[in-house]
């Protein structure tokens, strides 16, 4: 090395080659250890040791549990996915004419998670619980809704996402439907009983996960019912009672023989058009709450080291939330009146005998396109 240095006259490697000689005490006259060298060699602190251990964790032992993977399961990635998914679902339900940008952000999130997981598994750089996190984040209630809307568009059934998945939108339809076989294939591969050897830290599947890694991520909502039966009874019992009351109050419209629509379609449309909070709880609140609970409980049990750090993947995940949040902020004025006109809110605020905001403005299903979007009702013209 010294001969190379003297001949080149330009390069010197390593930084202080006199420290890297045969003397194990590093006490040569030209050896002056730097702060960086000391920090690199001193891994006596638990965090420094864990960081060094997780650079290349062994497959035959599990001394510290599963190592973190910030680009898949960090708080930034999870919260970003939650925000993008829930806001996009709200926009689909209440402002479908402005949902295109947020939908593409959602698809970018889904595909980036799935493709990154497949590549990492192929290189044995991803653990089984991190694969389960990627699968769970990708297949959200919103993903299921998008699949349903695509199928409805393909059979010619008009719906609120006609602008995105309507006639001629084959690329948009393909992007949504193509994720289904990819997701199923990765799920089956991950669930194989003898497939642990294809994942990083395979020994931890038995030591930490007890060979129940996937079940840990897909069963927590059942555990929630068992651990909190009282809260579960109040929440879902109240929802069932509300639905039953709404059906009773709208029974004439539901059983109207002049309406040729399917009985279940008539029931759903009459209930949610008259009581939109039931629709919000059924389509947005409950499914996404259970979805988030599933993921967070699984991470709490199996992935204890996940923290935020400034990496490219986490910063990109945060930026993906910007378009749907902007659209959600533009929806806020209309959202206020939607909330104020809910039946139970009008009852609590003693406004039961007063007309609703959209009735005062004279809005009906045939509202003019020239009216301000801040004044239009949220649901009436998109009740499909």
C-alpha positions as CSV (number, residue, x, y, z in Angstrom):
1,X,0.0,0.0,0.0
2,X,2.8,2.4,0.8
3,X,4.4,1.7,-2.5
4,X,1.2,2.5,-4.3
5,X,0.9,5.7,-2.3
6,X,4.4,6.9,-3.2
7,X,4.0,6.1,-6.8
8,X,0.7,7.8,-7.3
9,X,1.5,10.8,-5.1
10,X,-2.2,11.7,-5.2
11,X,-4.1,9.0,-3.3
12,X,-3.7,7.8,0.3
13,X,-5.6,4.9,1.6
14,X,-6.4,4.3,4.4
15,X,-6.7,7.7,6.0
16,X,-4.0,7.0,8.6
17,X,-2.2,3.9,7.4
18,X,0.3,4.0,10.2
19,X,-2.6,3.0,12.5
20,X,-3.3,-0.1,10.5
21,X,-0.1,-2.0,11.1
22,X,0.8,-5.2,12.8
23,X,1.1,-3.5,16.3
24,X,-2.2,-4.4,18.0
25,X,-1.9,-1.5,20.5
26,X,-2.1,1.1,17.7
27,X,0.7,3.0,19.5
28,X,3.0,3.7,16.7
29,X,4.6,7.2,16.5
30,X,2.5,8.2,13.5
31,X,-0.8,6.9,14.7
32,X,-3.1,9.6,15.9
33,X,-6.7,8.2,16.1
34,X,-9.4,10.5,14.9
35,X,-12.8,11.1,16.4
36,X,-14.4,9.3,13.5
37,X,-12.2,6.2,14.0
38,X,-13.0,6.1,17.7
39,X,-16.8,6.4,17.0
40,X,-16.5,3.7,14.4
41,X,-14.6,1.2,16.5
42,X,-16.5,1.9,19.7
43,X,-19.7,-0.1,19.6
44,X,-20.1,-0.5,23.3
45,X,-23.4,1.3,23.5
46,X,-26.6,-0.7,22.9
47,X,-27.7,1.4,19.9
48,X,-24.3,1.3,18.2
49,X,-24.1,-2.4,18.7
50,X,-27.6,-3.0,17.4
51,X,-26.9,-0.8,14.3
52,X,-23.7,-2.8,13.6
53,X,-25.6,-6.1,14.2
54,X,-28.4,-5.1,11.8
55,X,-26.0,-4.3,9.0
56,X,-26.0,-8.0,8.2
57,X,-28.1,-9.9,10.8
58,X,-27.5,-13.7,11.0
59,X,-30.2,-16.2,9.9
60,X,-29.4,-18.8,12.6
61,X,-30.0,-16.7,15.7
62,X,-32.3,-14.0,17.0
63,X,-30.6,-12.2,19.8
64,X,-32.3,-8.9,19.4
65,X,-35.5,-9.7,17.5
66,X,-36.3,-8.4,14.1
67,X,-34.1,-5.5,12.9
68,X,-35.8,-2.3,11.7
69,X,-36.5,-1.5,8.1
70,X,-37.4,2.2,8.0
71,X,-38.3,2.3,4.3
72,X,-41.1,-0.3,4.9
73,X,-42.4,0.0,8.4
74,X,-41.2,3.3,9.9
75,X,-43.7,5.7,11.5
76,X,-43.3,8.1,8.6
77,X,-44.2,5.4,6.0
78,X,-47.2,4.1,8.0
79,X,-48.7,7.5,8.9
80,X,-48.2,8.7,5.3
81,X,-50.0,5.6,4.0
82,X,-52.8,6.0,6.6
83,X,-53.3,9.7,5.7
84,X,-53.2,9.2,1.9
85,X,-55.6,6.2,2.1
86,X,-58.2,7.8,4.5
87,X,-58.2,11.2,2.8
88,X,-58.5,9.5,-0.7
89,X,-61.5,7.4,0.6
90,X,-63.2,10.6,1.9
91,X,-62.6,12.4,-1.4
92,X,-64.0,9.5,-3.4
93,X,-67.1,9.5,-1.2
94,X,-67.7,13.2,-1.1
95,X,-65.8,14.9,-3.9
96,X,-65.2,12.3,-6.7
97,X,-64.8,15.1,-9.3
98,X,-61.5,16.1,-7.7
99,X,-60.1,12.7,-6.8
100,X,-57.9,11.9,-9.8
101,X,-54.6,13.3,-8.3
102,X,-55.0,11.6,-4.9
103,X,-55.9,8.3,-6.6
104,X,-52.6,8.3,-8.5
105,X,-50.8,9.1,-5.2
106,X,-52.5,6.1,-3.7
107,X,-51.5,3.9,-6.6
108,X,-47.9,5.1,-6.4
109,X,-47.9,4.2,-2.7
110,X,-49.3,0.7,-3.3
111,X,-47.0,-0.2,-6.2
112,X,-43.9,1.2,-4.5
113,X,-44.6,-0.9,-1.4
114,X,-45.3,-4.1,-3.3
115,X,-42.5,-3.8,-5.9
116,X,-40.0,-2.9,-3.2
117,X,-41.1,-5.9,-1.1
118,X,-40.8,-8.3,-4.1
119,X,-37.3,-7.1,-4.9
120,X,-36.2,-7.2,-1.3
121,X,-37.6,-10.7,-0.8
122,X,-35.8,-11.9,-4.0
123,X,-32.5,-10.7,-2.5
124,X,-33.3,-12.1,1.0
125,X,-33.2,-8.5,2.4
126,X,-36.6,-8.4,3.9
127,X,-38.0,-10.2,7.0
128,X,-41.4,-11.9,7.0
129,X,-43.1,-9.3,9.3
130,X,-41.9,-6.5,7.1
131,X,-43.4,-8.3,4.1
132,X,-46.6,-8.6,6.1
133,X,-46.5,-4.8,6.7
134,X,-46.1,-4.1,3.0
135,X,-49.0,-6.4,2.2
136,X,-51.2,-4.9,4.8
137,X,-50.4,-1.3,3.8
138,X,-51.0,-2.1,0.1
139,X,-54.3,-3.8,0.5
140,X,-56.4,-1.2,2.4
141,X,-60.1,-0.8,2.4
142,X,-59.6,1.9,-0.3
143,X,-57.9,-0.6,-2.5
144,X,-60.9,-2.9,-2.3
145,X,-63.2,0.0,-3.1
146,X,-61.2,0.9,-6.2
147,X,-61.4,-2.7,-7.4
148,X,-65.2,-2.7,-7.0
149,X,-65.5,0.6,-8.9
150,X,-63.3,-0.7,-11.7
151,X,-65.5,-3.9,-12.0
152,X,-68.6,-1.8,-12.0
153,X,-67.2,0.4,-14.7
154,X,-66.3,-2.6,-16.9
155,X,-69.8,-3.9,-16.8
156,X,-71.2,-0.5,-17.8
157,X,-72.6,0.4,-14.3
158,X,-72.4,4.1,-13.8
159,X,-70.7,5.2,-10.6
160,X,-69.0,8.1,-8.8
161,X,-65.6,7.3,-10.4
162,X,-66.7,7.4,-14.0
163,X,-64.2,10.2,-14.6
164,X,-61.3,7.9,-13.6
165,X,-62.5,4.4,-14.6
166,X,-65.1,5.2,-17.2
167,X,-65.2,4.3,-20.9
168,X,-61.7,4.3,-22.5
169,X,-59.8,4.4,-19.2
170,X,-58.1,1.1,-19.7
171,X,-54.8,2.1,-18.3
172,X,-56.3,3.2,-15.0
173,X,-58.4,0.1,-14.8
174,X,-55.3,-2.1,-15.5
175,X,-53.3,-0.4,-12.8
176,X,-55.9,-1.2,-10.2
177,X,-56.7,-4.7,-11.2
178,X,-53.0,-5.7,-11.9
179,X,-52.1,-5.3,-8.2
180,X,-54.6,-8.1,-7.2
181,X,-52.7,-11.1,-8.6
182,X,-49.3,-9.6,-7.5
183,X,-50.6,-9.1,-4.0
184,X,-52.1,-12.6,-3.8
185,X,-48.9,-14.2,-5.2
186,X,-46.7,-12.4,-2.6
187,X,-49.2,-13.3,0.2
188,X,-49.2,-17.0,-0.7
189,X,-45.4,-17.0,-1.0
190,X,-45.1,-15.4,2.4
191,X,-47.6,-17.8,4.0
192,X,-45.9,-21.0,2.9
193,X,-45.1,-23.1,6.0
194,X,-41.6,-23.9,4.8
195,X,-40.9,-20.6,3.2
196,X,-39.0,-18.9,6.1
197,X,-35.7,-19.6,4.5
198,X,-36.5,-17.1,1.7
199,X,-36.7,-14.2,4.2
200,X,-34.1,-12.4,6.2
201,X,-33.6,-13.4,9.9
202,X,-35.6,-16.6,9.4
203,X,-34.7,-17.8,12.9
204,X,-36.8,-14.9,14.4
205,X,-39.9,-16.4,12.8
206,X,-39.9,-19.1,15.4
207,X,-38.2,-17.2,18.3
208,X,-40.3,-14.0,18.1
209,X,-43.2,-14.8,15.8
210,X,-43.8,-18.4,16.9
211,X,-44.5,-19.2,13.2
212,X,-47.6,-16.9,13.4
213,X,-46.2,-13.8,11.7
214,X,-49.0,-13.3,9.2
215,X,-51.7,-14.1,11.7
216,X,-50.3,-11.5,14.0
217,X,-51.0,-8.9,11.4
218,X,-54.4,-10.2,10.2
219,X,-56.0,-11.1,13.5
220,X,-55.7,-8.1,15.9
221,X,-59.2,-6.9,15.2
222,X,-60.6,-10.2,16.5
223,X,-58.3,-9.8,19.6
224,X,-59.8,-6.3,20.0
225,X,-63.3,-7.8,20.2
226,X,-62.1,-10.3,22.8
227,X,-60.1,-7.9,25.0
228,X,-62.7,-5.0,24.8
229,X,-66.1,-6.7,24.5
230,X,-67.8,-3.8,26.2
231,X,-66.5,-1.1,23.9
232,X,-67.1,-3.4,20.9
233,X,-70.7,-3.9,22.0
234,X,-71.3,-0.2,22.4
235,X,-69.8,0.8,19.1
236,X,-71.2,-1.9,16.8
237,X,-74.4,-2.3,18.8
238,X,-75.0,1.4,18.3
239,X,-74.3,1.1,14.6
240,X,-76.7,-1.8,14.2
241,X,-79.4,0.1,16.2
242,X,-78.8,3.2,14.0
243,X,-79.2,1.2,10.8
244,X,-82.3,-0.6,12.1
245,X,-83.9,2.8,13.1
246,X,-83.0,4.3,9.7
247,X,-84.5,1.4,7.8
248,X,-87.7,1.7,9.9
249,X,-88.0,5.4,9.3
250,X,-87.4,5.1,5.6
251,X,-89.5,1.9,5.2
252,X,-92.0,3.5,2.8
253,X,-89.4,4.6,0.3
254,X,-87.5,1.3,0.6
255,X,-90.6,-0.8,-0.2
256,X,-91.8,1.5,-2.9
257,X,-93.1,-0.7,-5.7
258,X,-92.6,1.9,-8.3
259,X,-88.8,1.8,-7.7
260,X,-87.5,-1.0,-10.0
261,X,-84.0,-1.1,-8.4
262,X,-82.9,-4.1,-6.5
263,X,-84.2,-4.2,-2.9
264,X,-80.7,-4.0,-1.4
265,X,-79.8,-1.1,-3.6
266,X,-83.0,0.7,-2.6
267,X,-82.3,0.0,1.1
268,X,-78.7,1.2,1.0
269,X,-79.5,4.4,-1.1
270,X,-82.4,5.5,1.0
271,X,-80.6,4.9,4.3
272,X,-77.3,6.6,3.4
273,X,-78.9,9.5,1.5
274,X,-81.1,10.4,4.4
275,X,-78.5,9.6,7.1
276,X,-75.0,10.2,5.7
277,X,-73.2,9.5,9.0
278,X,-74.2,5.8,8.7
279,X,-72.5,5.7,5.3
280,X,-69.4,7.5,6.8
281,X,-69.1,5.0,9.6
282,X,-69.8,2.0,7.3
283,X,-67.5,2.9,4.5
284,X,-64.8,5.1,6.1
285,X,-64.5,5.0,9.9
286,X,-64.9,1.3,10.8
287,X,-63.0,-0.4,8.0
288,X,-60.0,1.9,8.2
289,X,-60.0,1.9,12.0
290,X,-59.8,-1.9,11.9
291,X,-57.2,-1.8,9.2
292,X,-54.9,0.5,11.1
293,X,-55.4,-1.5,14.3
294,X,-54.3,-4.7,12.5
295,X,-51.0,-3.1,11.3
296,X,-50.2,-1.2,14.5
297,X,-50.7,-4.2,16.8
298,X,-48.6,-6.4,14.6
299,X,-45.8,-3.9,14.6
300,X,-46.1,-3.4,18.4
301,X,-45.7,-7.2,18.9
302,X,-43.0,-8.0,16.4
303,X,-41.2,-4.8,15.3
304,X,-40.1,-2.9,18.3
305,X,-37.2,-1.0,16.8
306,X,-39.1,0.9,14.1
307,X,-38.3,4.7,14.4
308,X,-38.2,7.7,12.1
309,X,-35.0,8.6,10.3
310,X,-34.2,11.0,7.4
311,X,-34.0,8.5,4.5
312,X,-35.0,9.0,0.9
313,X,-37.9,6.5,1.2
314,X,-39.4,8.1,4.3
315,X,-39.1,11.6,2.9
316,X,-40.8,10.5,-0.3
317,X,-43.5,8.8,1.6
318,X,-44.2,12.1,3.5
319,X,-44.3,14.1,0.2
320,X,-46.9,11.7,-1.3
321,X,-49.4,12.9,1.2
322,X,-49.3,16.5,-0.1
323,X,-51.8,16.2,-3.1
324,X,-54.6,14.5,-1.1
325,X,-54.1,16.8,1.8
326,X,-54.4,19.9,-0.4
327,X,-57.6,18.5,-1.9
328,X,-58.9,17.7,1.6
329,X,-58.3,21.3,2.7
330,X,-60.3,22.6,-0.3
331,X,-63.1,20.3,0.8
332,X,-63.2,21.6,4.4
333,X,-65.8,24.4,3.9
334,X,-68.3,21.8,2.5
335,X,-67.3,19.3,5.2
336,X,-68.3,21.7,7.9
337,X,-71.9,22.0,6.6
338,X,-72.1,18.3,6.0
339,X,-71.2,17.7,9.7
340,X,-73.6,20.5,10.9
341,X,-76.5,19.0,8.9
342,X,-76.1,15.5,10.4
343,X,-79.3,14.3,12.1
344,X,-77.7,13.7,15.5
345,X,-75.8,17.0,15.4
346,X,-79.0,18.9,14.6
347,X,-80.7,17.1,17.4
348,X,-77.9,18.0,19.9
349,X,-77.6,21.6,18.8
350,X,-81.4,22.1,18.9
351,X,-81.7,22.8,15.2
352,X,-84.1,19.9,14.4
353,X,-86.9,22.2,13.1
354,X,-84.5,24.3,11.0
355,X,-83.9,23.6,7.3
356,X,-80.6,22.0,6.3
357,X,-77.9,24.1,4.7
358,X,-78.4,22.7,1.2
359,X,-82.2,23.2,1.5
360,X,-81.6,26.9,2.5
361,X,-79.4,27.3,-0.6
362,X,-82.0,25.5,-2.8
363,X,-79.6,22.8,-4.0
364,X,-81.0,19.7,-5.5
365,X,-79.7,16.8,-7.5
366,X,-79.7,18.9,-10.6
367,X,-77.4,21.7,-9.2
368,X,-76.0,24.0,-11.8
369,X,-72.3,23.4,-12.7
370,X,-71.7,27.2,-12.4
371,X,-72.3,27.2,-8.7
372,X,-69.4,27.5,-6.3
373,X,-68.0,24.2,-5.2
374,X,-67.8,25.6,-1.7
375,X,-71.6,25.8,-1.6
376,X,-72.6,22.6,-3.2
377,X,-73.8,19.7,-0.9
378,X,-71.4,16.9,-0.4
379,X,-73.5,13.9,-1.2
380,X,-76.7,14.6,-3.2
381,X,-75.3,14.7,-6.8
382,X,-72.9,11.8,-6.3
383,X,-75.2,9.3,-4.5
384,X,-74.1,6.3,-6.5
